[in-house]
Amino acid sequence: MQTNHLSHFLLSLGLIPALQRAAQRKHLQAAAPAGVDDSNAPSSSNSFTPRVVQVASEMHHFGYKLQQDPLQQKYLAQLAYGNSKMAQLLFAVELNRRLSVAGIPVVALSLHPGNVMSDVVRSLPPTIQKLYRMLLKRVLLTPDEGARASVYAATARDAPAVAAETLGYFNCNAKPIMPNKAAGDAALAAWVWQWSAQQVKLPQQWDLPAATKQSQAHDNIMPAQA
């Protein structure tokens, strides 16, 4: 939970002020009078909404016991991993709600990168590593293929709009897809936020205002694109 979610939670919220400044700078560039030359600034036509991208997993479907304090549960590897990935999705959804309440033009997205042929077995004996790669290289994604959804979510200007109906979630092919229905549970998302803030001792100045009950009733809360 600490590696997959809590560290991301703290880092993401610490970066919100910088992302907000980037969004404000983009707005000023777009509003600049015609003829103003700012050669050091990127073209507004090539700009996009600043965003936070959570690399989650389809294993979030196993995070069915997140309603309980995950640190107090009996440790089961699959459940612990699923809980951490469900927490990432819920964080992205709740972050969008709170960014909207705060009027900050930043968007949060999440995704499943796919099953990737990585160096996850590097600590195993060489023979096991060789067998792993030989048997699974035909069914696992290459690292480049595993990065495509992350790159799309982070760089494509239309990504927030494309995933507006799927709580900002993409599959490994960078296609919007609905996550587990628990990801749309507003009360659970708010609880995960508060629990995470307590665990990391979130600085007060990094916290964001909670959504109202009326806004929590809407599962799809994605900031309007500038």
CORMO-V639481 format. One record per residue. N is the residue number from 1. RES is the residue in one small letter. OMEGA is omega as a letter, one per 20 degrees, with the letter a starting at -180 (NA if undefined). Layout:
BEGIN
N,RES,OMEGA ; N,RES,OMEGA
END
This chain:
BEGIN
1,m,a ; 2,q,a ; 3,t,a ; 4,n,a ; 5,h,a ; 6,l,r ; 7,s,r ; 8,h,r ; 9,f,a ; 10,l,a ; 11,l,a ; 12,s,a ; 13,l,r ; 14,g,a ; 15,l,a ; 16,i,r ; 17,p,r ; 18,a,r ; 19,l,r ; 20,q,r ; 21,r,r ; 22,a,r ; 23,a,r ; 24,q,r ; 25,r,r ; 26,k,a ; 27,h,r ; 28,l,r ; 29,q,a ; 30,a,a ; 31,a,a ; 32,a,r ; 33,p,r ; 34,a,r ; 35,g,r ; 36,v,a ; 37,d,r ; 38,d,a ; 39,s,a ; 40,n,a ; 41,a,r ; 42,p,r ; 43,s,r ; 44,s,r ; 45,s,a ; 46,n,a ; 47,s,r ; 48,f,a ; 49,t,r ; 50,p,a ; 51,r,r ; 52,v,a ; 53,v,r ; 54,q,r ; 55,v,a ; 56,a,a ; 57,s,r ; 58,e,r ; 59,m,r ; 60,h,r ; 61,h,r ; 62,f,a ; 63,g,a ; 64,y,a ; 65,k,a ; 66,l,r ; 67,q,r ; 68,q,r ; 69,d,a ; 70,p,a ; 71,l,r ; 72,q,a ; 73,q,r ; 74,k,a ; 75,y,r ; 76,l,a ; 77,a,a ; 78,q,r ; 79,l,a ; 80,a,r ; 81,y,r ; 82,g,r ; 83,n,a ; 84,s,a ; 85,k,r ; 86,m,r ; 87,a,r ; 88,q,r ; 89,l,a ; 90,l,r ; 91,f,r ; 92,a,a ; 93,v,a ; 94,e,r ; 95,l,r ; 96,n,r ; 97,r,a ; 98,r,r ; 99,l,r ; 100,s,r ; 101,v,a ; 102,a,a ; 103,g,a ; 104,i,a ; 105,p,r ; 106,v,a ; 107,v,r ; 108,a,r ; 109,l,r ; 110,s,a ; 111,l,r ; 112,h,a ; 113,p,a ; 114,g,r ; 115,n,a ; 116,v,r ; 117,m,a ; 118,s,r ; 119,d,a ; 120,v,a ; 121,v,a ; 122,r,a ; 123,s,a ; 124,l,r ; 125,p,a ; 126,p,a ; 127,t,r ; 128,i,r ; 129,q,a ; 130,k,r ; 131,l,r ; 132,y,a ; 133,r,a ; 134,m,a ; 135,l,a ; 136,l,a ; 137,k,a ; 138,r,a ; 139,v,r ; 140,l,r ; 141,l,r ; 142,t,r ; 143,p,r ; 144,d,r ; 145,e,r ; 146,g,a ; 147,a,a ; 148,r,a ; 149,a,r ; 150,s,r ; 151,v,r ; 152,y,a ; 153,a,a ; 154,a,a ; 155,t,a ; 156,a,a ; 157,r,a ; 158,d,a ; 159,a,r ; 160,p,a ; 161,a,a ; 162,v,a ; 163,a,a ; 164,a,a ; 165,e,a ; 166,t,r ; 167,l,r ; 168,g,a ; 169,y,r ; 170,f,r ; 171,n,a ; 172,c,r ; 173,n,a ; 174,a,r ; 175,k,r ; 176,p,a ; 177,i,a ; 178,m,r ; 179,p,r ; 180,n,a ; 181,k,r ; 182,a,r ; 183,a,r ; 184,g,a ; 185,d,a ; 186,a,a ; 187,a,r ; 188,l,r ; 189,a,r ; 190,a,r ; 191,w,r ; 192,v,r ; 193,w,a ; 194,q,r ; 195,w,a ; 196,s,r ; 197,a,r ; 198,q,a ; 199,q,a ; 200,v,a ; 201,k,a ; 202,l,r ; 203,p,a ; 204,q,a ; 205,q,r ; 206,w,a ; 207,d,r ; 208,l,a ; 209,p,r ; 210,a,r ; 211,a,r ; 212,t,r ; 213,k,a ; 214,q,a ; 215,s,r ; 216,q,r ; 217,a,a ; 218,h,r ; 219,d,a ; 220,n,r ; 221,i,r ; 222,m,a ; 223,p,r ; 224,a,a ; 225,q,r ; 226,a,NA
END
